[in-house]
Amino acid sequence: MNETKTYNRTTLNGAKWQIEVNKYGAALYLHNYGKDGYHFSGNYFRSLAEANEYLDGIDERTKNPIRWTPCSFIPSDYYGVPGRYYGD
């Protein structure tokens, strides 16, 4: 007998996940916004706890994004020759 339990979870980035757990392990399914239903995300774990740890990692990256600032100054010899710009 193969009993499957389904758990739903939404990560902080707004993605809706479905975790299907059976005696073999836990599979992650991602909600397909273009169509109805979920599709297999390619992630399979040995237990529900491992699947939740993976989703916790996604939440952690969403909480602490990498901050960067754009460069507003381009040096005159950026392309190796003073005064040359892209497309010249």
WOJO-V24264 format. One record per pair of residues at least 24 apart in sequence whose ideal C-beta (glycine too) atoms are under 10 Angstrom apart, sorted by the first residue. I is the first residue (numbers start at 1). J is the second residue. Records with the same first field share a line. If there is no record, write none. Layout:
I=J + J
This chain:
5=48
6=38
7=48 + 51 + 52
8=38
9=51 + 52 + 55 + 56 + 59
10=55 + 59
11=55 + 56 + 57 + 58 + 59 + 61 + 62
12=55 + 58 + 59 + 60 + 61 + 62 + 63
13=58 + 59 + 61 + 62 + 63
14=62
15=41 + 55 + 58 + 62
17=41 + 43 + 51 + 52 + 54 + 55 + 58
19=43 + 45 + 48 + 51 + 52 + 54 + 55
20=44 + 48 + 51
21=45 + 47 + 48 + 51
25=50 + 51
26=50 + 51 + 52 + 54
27=51
28=54 + 55
